[in-house]
Amino acid sequence: MESVSTLLGKFLGEECQKLPQPERQNINTGFLVGGYSSGQSLGESWSVEIKQGIPAAPVKLREKDQPGISWGGEGEAIQRLVLGFSLDFTKCWRR
């Protein structure tokens, strides 16, 4: 999975380099990559980020013996699924 994450970052970085410099400055995005490496029975999770059109090195989100869930971006749906309620619901009680 590390090599897949590295290839993804490299590919996206190369695609960004094809754009004019002013446009590259506005490209800020990230991806979560998950799956199984060859011969492994436990999955892996990696984060790939592009900042101002330049890919950062992939980051392993947790070790194999650390199960968990990762999410980013608009997290409303996963928050409701995992936490059982919307975090916006808590704002009602703070008034």
N, CA, C and O atoms as CSV, one atom per row, in Angstrom:
chain,resi,resn,atom,element,x,y,z
A,1,MET,N,N,0.821,-1.200,0.000
A,1,MET,CA,C,0.000,0.000,0.000
A,1,MET,C,C,0.862,1.260,0.000
A,1,MET,O,O,0.469,2.292,-0.545
A,2,GLU,N,N,2.022,1.166,0.608
A,2,GLU,CA,C,2.893,2.343,0.598
A,2,GLU,C,C,3.282,2.708,-0.830
A,2,GLU,O,O,3.275,3.886,-1.189
A,3,SER,N,N,3.621,1.715,-1.646
A,3,SER,CA,C,4.021,2.007,-3.023
A,3,SER,C,C,2.844,2.541,-3.841
A,3,SER,O,O,3.034,3.415,-4.687
A,4,VAL,N,N,1.633,2.031,-3.603
A,4,VAL,CA,C,0.447,2.543,-4.300
A,4,VAL,C,C,0.218,3.999,-3.919
A,4,VAL,O,O,-0.076,4.828,-4.780
A,5,SER,N,N,0.351,4.315,-2.632
A,5,SER,CA,C,0.164,5.693,-2.165
A,5,SER,C,C,1.221,6.615,-2.761
A,5,SER,O,O,0.919,7.745,-3.145
A,6,THR,N,N,2.446,6.138,-2.839
A,6,THR,CA,C,3.536,6.928,-3.429
A,6,THR,C,C,3.271,7.180,-4.907
A,6,THR,O,O,3.449,8.296,-5.394
A,7,LEU,N,N,2.842,6.135,-5.623
A,7,LEU,CA,C,2.536,6.283,-7.052
A,7,LEU,C,C,1.387,7.263,-7.279
A,7,LEU,O,O,1.428,8.058,-8.218
A,8,LEU,N,N,0.369,7.213,-6.430
A,8,LEU,CA,C,-0.758,8.139,-6.546
A,8,LEU,C,C,-0.280,9.578,-6.377
A,8,LEU,O,O,-0.618,10.449,-7.178
A,9,GLY,N,N,0.509,9.824,-5.328
A,9,GLY,CA,C,1.039,11.168,-5.100
A,9,GLY,C,C,1.909,11.639,-6.253
A,9,GLY,O,O,1.815,12.792,-6.674
A,10,LYS,N,N,2.751,10.758,-6.763
A,10,LYS,CA,C,3.634,11.105,-7.884
A,10,LYS,C,C,2.810,11.443,-9.128
A,10,LYS,O,O,3.068,12.446,-9.794
A,11,PHE,N,N,1.822,10.606,-9.436
A,11,PHE,CA,C,0.967,10.846,-10.604
A,11,PHE,C,C,0.248,12.188,-10.490
A,11,PHE,O,O,0.251,12.979,-11.433
A,12,LEU,N,N,-0.363,12.443,-9.346
A,12,LEU,CA,C,-1.090,13.698,-9.170
A,12,LEU,C,C,-0.158,14.900,-9.229
A,12,LEU,O,O,-0.511,15.943,-9.779
A,13,GLY,N,N,1.035,14.748,-8.659
A,13,GLY,CA,C,2.023,15.827,-8.721
A,13,GLY,C,C,2.443,16.127,-10.146
A,13,GLY,O,O,2.596,17.290,-10.522
A,14,GLU,N,N,2.634,15.070,-10.952
A,14,GLU,CA,C,2.998,15.261,-12.356
A,14,GLU,C,C,1.873,15.940,-13.126
A,14,GLU,O,O,2.127,16.791,-13.978
A,15,GLU,N,N,0.640,15.569,-12.830
A,15,GLU,CA,C,-0.504,16.204,-13.488
A,15,GLU,C,C,-0.589,17.677,-13.100
A,15,GLU,O,O,-0.915,18.521,-13.935
A,16,CYS,N,N,-0.302,17.987,-11.855
A,16,CYS,CA,C,-0.324,19.386,-11.404
A,16,CYS,C,C,0.749,20.202,-12.116
A,16,CYS,O,O,0.536,21.377,-12.417
A,17,GLN,N,N,1.900,19.590,-12.385
A,17,GLN,CA,C,2.997,20.304,-13.038
A,17,GLN,C,C,2.639,20.714,-14.460
A,17,GLN,O,O,3.266,21.616,-15.015
A,18,LYS,N,N,1.652,20.074,-15.053
A,18,LYS,CA,C,1.216,20.414,-16.410
A,18,LYS,C,C,0.403,21.702,-16.444
A,18,LYS,O,O,0.184,22.272,-17.513
A,19,LEU,N,N,-0.041,22.157,-15.288
A,19,LEU,CA,C,-0.871,23.362,-15.199
A,19,LEU,C,C,0.003,24.597,-15.035
A,19,LEU,O,O,1.129,24.496,-14.549
A,20,PRO,N,N,-0.501,25.764,-15.434
A,20,PRO,CA,C,0.247,27.009,-15.196
A,20,PRO,C,C,0.436,27.242,-13.689
A,20,PRO,O,O,-0.403,26.848,-12.879
A,21,GLN,N,N,1.523,27.870,-13.344
A,21,GLN,CA,C,1.881,28.098,-11.945
A,21,GLN,C,C,0.755,28.713,-11.108
A,21,GLN,O,O,0.520,28.242,-9.995
A,22,PRO,N,N,0.049,29.743,-11.589
A,22,PRO,CA,C,-1.016,30.323,-10.750
A,22,PRO,C,C,-2.104,29.308,-10.391
A,22,PRO,O,O,-2.639,29.340,-9.283
A,23,GLU,N,N,-2.432,28.413,-11.317
A,23,GLU,CA,C,-3.464,27.414,-11.046
A,23,GLU,C,C,-2.984,26.369,-10.049
A,23,GLU,O,O,-3.758,25.901,-9.214
A,24,ARG,N,N,-1.706,26.002,-10.134
A,24,ARG,CA,C,-1.140,25.006,-9.209
A,24,ARG,C,C,-1.224,25.458,-7.765
A,24,ARG,O,O,-1.414,24.639,-6.866
A,25,GLN,N,N,-1.082,26.757,-7.535
A,25,GLN,CA,C,-1.083,27.291,-6.177
A,25,GLN,C,C,-2.401,27.035,-5.455
A,25,GLN,O,O,-2.445,27.022,-4.225
A,26,ASN,N,N,-3.470,26.834,-6.214
A,26,ASN,CA,C,-4.795,26.642,-5.625
A,26,ASN,C,C,-5.174,25.180,-5.447
A,26,ASN,O,O,-6.283,24.887,-4.999
A,27,ILE,N,N,-4.290,24.267,-5.783
A,27,ILE,CA,C,-4.628,22.841,-5.678
A,27,ILE,C,C,-4.191,22.327,-4.313
A,27,ILE,O,O,-3.002,22.140,-4.055
A,28,ASN,N,N,-5.163,22.105,-3.452
A,28,ASN,CA,C,-4.935,21.560,-2.115
A,28,ASN,C,C,-5.992,20.484,-1.883
A,28,ASN,O,O,-7.175,20.793,-1.741
A,29,THR,N,N,-5.577,19.251,-1.847
A,29,THR,CA,C,-6.517,18.152,-1.681
A,29,THR,C,C,-5.820,16.976,-1.008
A,29,THR,O,O,-4.594,16.933,-0.902
A,30,GLY,N,N,-6.606,16.052,-0.569
A,30,GLY,CA,C,-6.037,14.871,0.066
A,30,GLY,C,C,-6.896,13.653,-0.193
A,30,GLY,O,O,-8.083,13.763,-0.501
A,31,PHE,N,N,-6.282,12.495,-0.066
A,31,PHE,CA,C,-6.956,11.224,-0.291
A,31,PHE,C,C,-6.574,10.245,0.806
A,31,PHE,O,O,-5.443,10.251,1.294
A,32,LEU,N,N,-7.509,9.420,1.182
A,32,LEU,CA,C,-7.220,8.310,2.076
A,32,LEU,C,C,-7.170,7.053,1.221
A,32,LEU,O,O,-8.102,6.767,0.469
A,33,VAL,N,N,-6.090,6.310,1.339
A,33,VAL,CA,C,-5.885,5.099,0.550
A,33,VAL,C,C,-5.832,3.923,1.518
A,33,VAL,O,O,-5.072,3.945,2.486
A,34,GLY,N,N,-6.624,2.918,1.262
A,34,GLY,CA,C,-6.640,1.757,2.142
A,34,GLY,C,C,-6.657,0.471,1.354
A,34,GLY,O,O,-7.150,0.422,0.227
A,35,GLY,N,N,-6.113,-0.572,1.956
A,35,GLY,CA,C,-6.107,-1.877,1.305
A,35,GLY,C,C,-5.117,-2.802,1.973
A,35,GLY,O,O,-4.661,-2.550,3.088
A,36,TYR,N,N,-4.791,-3.873,1.280
A,36,TYR,CA,C,-3.901,-4.903,1.799
A,36,TYR,C,C,-2.635,-4.967,0.969
A,36,TYR,O,O,-2.700,-5.002,-0.260
A,37,SER,N,N,-1.487,-4.982,1.622
A,37,SER,CA,C,-0.218,-5.192,0.935
A,37,SER,C,C,-0.082,-6.678,0.635
A,37,SER,O,O,-0.723,-7.510,1.277
A,38,SER,N,N,0.747,-7.002,-0.333
A,38,SER,CA,C,0.957,-8.396,-0.732
A,38,SER,C,C,1.371,-9.250,0.457
A,38,SER,O,O,2.288,-8.901,1.201
A,39,GLY,N,N,0.686,-10.368,0.625
A,39,GLY,CA,C,1.032,-11.311,1.672
A,39,GLY,C,C,0.612,-10.923,3.073
A,39,GLY,O,O,0.953,-11.619,4.029
A,40,GLN,N,N,-0.125,-9.822,3.219
A,40,GLN,CA,C,-0.540,-9.359,4.539
A,40,GLN,C,C,-2.006,-9.699,4.792
A,40,GLN,O,O,-2.826,-9.668,3.875
A,41,SER,N,N,-2.324,-10.022,6.038
A,41,SER,CA,C,-3.710,-10.354,6.373
A,41,SER,C,C,-4.457,-9.181,7.016
A,41,SER,O,O,-5.674,-9.233,7.192
A,42,LEU,N,N,-3.723,-8.134,7.362
A,42,LEU,CA,C,-4.344,-6.941,7.947
A,42,LEU,C,C,-4.200,-5.764,6.990
A,42,LEU,O,O,-3.170,-5.608,6.333
A,43,GLY,N,N,-5.231,-4.946,6.917
A,43,GLY,CA,C,-5.220,-3.802,6.017
A,43,GLY,C,C,-4.370,-2.655,6.524
A,43,GLY,O,O,-3.969,-2.622,7.688
A,44,GLU,N,N,-4.105,-1.725,5.637
A,44,GLU,CA,C,-3.327,-0.527,5.952
A,44,GLU,C,C,-4.100,0.698,5.479
A,44,GLU,O,O,-4.918,0.617,4.563
A,45,SER,N,N,-3.828,1.829,6.115
A,45,SER,CA,C,-4.431,3.102,5.720
A,45,SER,C,C,-3.328,4.141,5.556
A,45,SER,O,O,-2.446,4.271,6.405
A,46,TRP,N,N,-3.393,4.872,4.457
A,46,TRP,CA,C,-2.406,5.897,4.152
A,46,TRP,C,C,-3.096,7.195,3.773
A,46,TRP,O,O,-4.213,7.186,3.255
A,47,SER,N,N,-2.440,8.294,4.029
A,47,SER,CA,C,-2.926,9.612,3.635
A,47,SER,C,C,-1.987,10.182,2.578
A,47,SER,O,O,-0.769,10.189,2.752
A,48,VAL,N,N,-2.574,10.664,1.470
A,48,VAL,CA,C,-1.810,11.293,0.395
A,48,VAL,C,C,-2.339,12.719,0.272
A,48,VAL,O,O,-3.536,12.922,0.071
A,49,GLU,N,N,-1.458,13.700,0.392
A,49,GLU,CA,C,-1.887,15.099,0.323
A,49,GLU,C,C,-1.130,15.851,-0.762
A,49,GLU,O,O,0.062,15.637,-0.981
A,50,ILE,N,N,-1.856,16.732,-1.428
A,50,ILE,CA,C,-1.287,17.621,-2.432
A,50,ILE,C,C,-1.488,19.035,-1.898
A,50,ILE,O,O,-2.619,19.460,-1.662
A,51,LYS,N,N,-0.387,19.762,-1.709
A,51,LYS,CA,C,-0.469,21.131,-1.194
A,51,LYS,C,C,0.178,22.068,-2.201
A,51,LYS,O,O,1.357,21.935,-2.532
A,52,GLN,N,N,-0.606,23.005,-2.677
A,52,GLN,CA,C,-0.184,23.960,-3.696
A,52,GLN,C,C,0.403,23.230,-4.907
A,52,GLN,O,O,1.391,23.670,-5.496
A,53,GLY,N,N,-0.229,22.101,-5.267
A,53,GLY,CA,C,0.169,21.338,-6.442
A,53,GLY,C,C,1.367,20.433,-6.249
A,53,GLY,O,O,1.824,19.805,-7.204
A,54,ILE,N,N,1.885,20.353,-5.037
A,54,ILE,CA,C,3.076,19.533,-4.769
A,54,ILE,C,C,2.691,18.401,-3.831
A,54,ILE,O,O,2.142,18.642,-2.756
A,55,PRO,N,N,2.981,17.146,-4.239
A,55,PRO,CA,C,2.617,16.015,-3.373
A,55,PRO,C,C,3.571,15.883,-2.193
A,55,PRO,O,O,4.786,16.003,-2.346
A,56,ALA,N,N,3.011,15.638,-1.024
A,56,ALA,CA,C,3.820,15.334,0.161
A,56,ALA,C,C,4.036,13.819,0.199
A,56,ALA,O,O,3.312,13.069,-0.458
A,57,ALA,N,N,5.002,13.383,0.946
A,57,ALA,CA,C,5.230,11.938,1.103
A,57,ALA,C,C,4.008,11.325,1.782
A,57,ALA,O,O,3.443,11.937,2.688
A,58,PRO,N,N,3.591,10.138,1.366
A,58,PRO,CA,C,2.438,9.494,2.003
A,58,PRO,C,C,2.704,9.241,3.488
A,58,PRO,O,O,3.838,8.998,3.900
A,59,VAL,N,N,1.638,9.302,4.275
A,59,VAL,CA,C,1.748,9.101,5.718
A,59,VAL,C,C,0.908,7.887,6.107
A,59,VAL,O,O,-0.279,7.810,5.790
A,60,LYS,N,N,1.539,6.947,6.794
A,60,LYS,CA,C,0.810,5.779,7.299
A,60,LYS,C,C,-0.005,6.234,8.502
A,60,LYS,O,O,0.538,6.821,9.438
A,61,LEU,N,N,-1.301,5.966,8.479
A,61,LEU,CA,C,-2.186,6.501,9.506
A,61,LEU,C,C,-2.145,5.731,10.817
A,61,LEU,O,O,-2.390,6.306,11.878
A,62,ARG,N,N,-1.843,4.452,10.762
A,62,ARG,CA,C,-1.739,3.673,12.003
A,62,ARG,C,C,-0.979,2.391,11.729
A,62,ARG,O,O,-0.862,1.941,10.589
A,63,GLU,N,N,-0.468,1.817,12.802
A,63,GLU,CA,C,0.244,0.536,12.683
A,63,GLU,C,C,-0.757,-0.607,12.571
A,63,GLU,O,O,-1.933,-0.448,12.897
A,64,LYS,N,N,-0.289,-1.743,12.112
A,64,LYS,CA,C,-1.164,-2.895,11.874
A,64,LYS,C,C,-1.922,-3.345,13.115
A,64,LYS,O,O,-3.044,-3.838,13.004
A,65,ASP,N,N,-1.337,-3.187,14.277
A,65,ASP,CA,C,-1.990,-3.635,15.509
A,65,ASP,C,C,-2.897,-2.553,16.118
A,65,ASP,O,O,-3.356,-2.700,17.251
A,66,GLN,N,N,-3.153,-1.483,15.380
A,66,GLN,CA,C,-3.990,-0.382,15.860
A,66,GLN,C,C,-5.216,-0.219,14.953
A,66,GLN,O,O,-5.185,0.577,14.014
A,67,PRO,N,N,-6.278,-0.956,15.221
A,67,PRO,CA,C,-7.464,-0.808,14.374
A,67,PRO,C,C,-8.108,0.558,14.580
A,67,PRO,O,O,-7.937,1.184,15.626
A,68,GLY,N,N,-8.834,1.005,13.592
A,68,GLY,CA,C,-9.501,2.288,13.733
A,68,GLY,C,C,-10.174,2.707,12.458
A,68,GLY,O,O,-10.214,1.957,11.483
A,69,ILE,N,N,-10.702,3.910,12.470
A,69,ILE,CA,C,-11.383,4.475,11.321
A,69,ILE,C,C,-10.832,5.871,11.095
A,69,ILE,O,O,-10.535,6.593,12.047
A,70,SER,N,N,-10.698,6.245,9.835
A,70,SER,CA,C,-10.208,7.577,9.474
A,70,SER,C,C,-11.172,8.195,8.488
A,70,SER,O,O,-11.684,7.516,7.598
A,71,TRP,N,N,-11.421,9.489,8.644
A,71,TRP,CA,C,-12.232,10.196,7.668
A,71,TRP,C,C,-11.793,11.639,7.612
A,71,TRP,O,O,-11.152,12.148,8.532
A,72,GLY,N,N,-12.138,12.282,6.540
A,72,GLY,CA,C,-11.797,13.683,6.360
A,72,GLY,C,C,-12.828,14.347,5.473
A,72,GLY,O,O,-13.770,13.705,5.008
A,73,GLY,N,N,-12.648,15.615,5.244
A,73,GLY,CA,C,-13.605,16.336,4.406
A,73,GLY,C,C,-14.913,16.549,5.139
A,73,GLY,O,O,-14.928,16.854,6.331
A,74,GLU,N,N,-15.995,16.390,4.427
A,74,GLU,CA,C,-17.334,16.551,4.998
A,74,GLU,C,C,-17.683,15.275,5.742
A,74,GLU,O,O,-18.030,14.271,5.121
A,75,GLY,N,N,-17.596,15.302,7.038
A,75,GLY,CA,C,-17.725,14.092,7.839
A,75,GLY,C,C,-19.076,13.839,8.472
A,75,GLY,O,O,-19.199,12.952,9.317
A,76,GLU,N,N,-20.086,14.586,8.091
A,76,GLU,CA,C,-21.398,14.461,8.731
A,76,GLU,C,C,-21.925,13.025,8.706
A,76,GLU,O,O,-22.368,12.514,9.735
A,77,ALA,N,N,-21.882,12.374,7.548
A,77,ALA,CA,C,-22.443,11.023,7.436
A,77,ALA,C,C,-21.705,10.025,8.326
A,77,ALA,O,O,-22.340,9.227,9.015
A,78,ILE,N,N,-20.389,10.060,8.320
A,78,ILE,CA,C,-19.619,9.097,9.118
A,78,ILE,C,C,-19.740,9.419,10.613
A,78,ILE,O,O,-19.728,8.509,11.442
A,79,GLN,N,N,-19.856,10.695,10.959
A,79,GLN,CA,C,-20.055,11.054,12.367
A,79,GLN,C,C,-21.357,10.470,12.889
A,79,GLN,O,O,-21.409,9.951,14.004
A,80,ARG,N,N,-22.399,10.554,12.090
A,80,ARG,CA,C,-23.688,9.993,12.508
A,80,ARG,C,C,-23.599,8.479,12.642
A,80,ARG,O,O,-24.157,7.902,13.575
A,81,LEU,N,N,-22.902,7.838,11.718
A,81,LEU,CA,C,-22.778,6.391,11.752
A,81,LEU,C,C,-21.957,5.929,12.958
A,81,LEU,O,O,-22.367,5.016,13.675
A,82,VAL,N,N,-20.804,6.553,13.183
A,82,VAL,CA,C,-19.889,6.126,14.244
A,82,VAL,C,C,-20.329,6.630,15.620
A,82,VAL,O,O,-20.343,5.872,16.590
A,83,LEU,N,N,-20.685,7.907,15.695
A,83,LEU,CA,C,-21.020,8.507,16.989
A,83,LEU,C,C,-22.494,8.338,17.357
A,83,LEU,O,O,-22.860,8.409,18.530
A,84,GLY,N,N,-23.327,8.117,16.356
A,84,GLY,CA,C,-24.746,7.931,16.610
A,84,GLY,C,C,-25.561,9.206,16.583
A,84,GLY,O,O,-26.780,9.162,16.749
A,85,PHE,N,N,-24.911,10.343,16.376
A,85,PHE,CA,C,-25.621,11.617,16.289
A,85,PHE,C,C,-24.753,12.621,15.541
A,85,PHE,O,O,-23.546,12.430,15.393
A,86,SER,N,N,-25.374,13.671,15.083
A,86,SER,CA,C,-24.661,14.742,14.408
A,86,SER,C,C,-24.000,15.641,15.454
A,86,SER,O,O,-24.585,15.899,16.506
A,87,LEU,N,N,-22.813,16.107,15.177
A,87,LEU,CA,C,-22.170,17.049,16.093
A,87,LEU,C,C,-22.915,18.367,16.118
A,87,LEU,O,O,-22.807,19.109,17.094
A,88,ASP,N,N,-23.676,18.686,15.064
A,88,ASP,CA,C,-24.504,19.888,15.065
A,88,ASP,C,C,-25.595,19.804,16.128
A,88,ASP,O,O,-26.064,20.827,16.627
A,89,PHE,N,N,-25.994,18.593,16.468
A,89,PHE,CA,C,-27.016,18.388,17.495
A,89,PHE,C,C,-26.569,18.960,18.845
A,89,PHE,O,O,-27.387,19.494,19.594
A,90,THR,N,N,-25.274,18.848,19.154
A,90,THR,CA,C,-24.745,19.347,20.433
A,90,THR,C,C,-24.828,20.859,20.529
A,90,THR,O,O,-24.857,21.405,21.632
A,91,LYS,N,N,-24.865,21.544,19.396
A,91,LYS,CA,C,-24.946,23.014,19.421
A,91,LYS,C,C,-26.274,23.480,19.998
A,91,LYS,O,O,-26.353,24.560,20.584
A,92,CYS,N,N,-27.317,22.674,19.836
A,92,CYS,CA,C,-28.637,23.030,20.364
A,92,CYS,C,C,-28.605,23.181,21.879
A,92,CYS,O,O,-29.331,24.008,22.430
A,93,TRP,N,N,-27.782,22.402,22.553
A,93,TRP,CA,C,-27.752,22.387,24.005
A,93,TRP,C,C,-26.833,23.439,24.592
A,93,TRP,O,O,-26.827,23.634,25.808
A,94,ARG,N,N,-26.062,24.117,23.773
A,94,ARG,CA,C,-25.109,25.115,24.271
A,94,ARG,C,C,-25.689,26.511,24.334
A,94,ARG,O,O,-25.024,27.432,24.807
A,95,ARG,N,N,-26.896,26.688,23.876
A,95,ARG,CA,C,-27.473,28.046,23.818
A,95,ARG,C,C,-27.812,28.562,25.168
A,95,ARG,O,O,-28.304,29.683,25.295
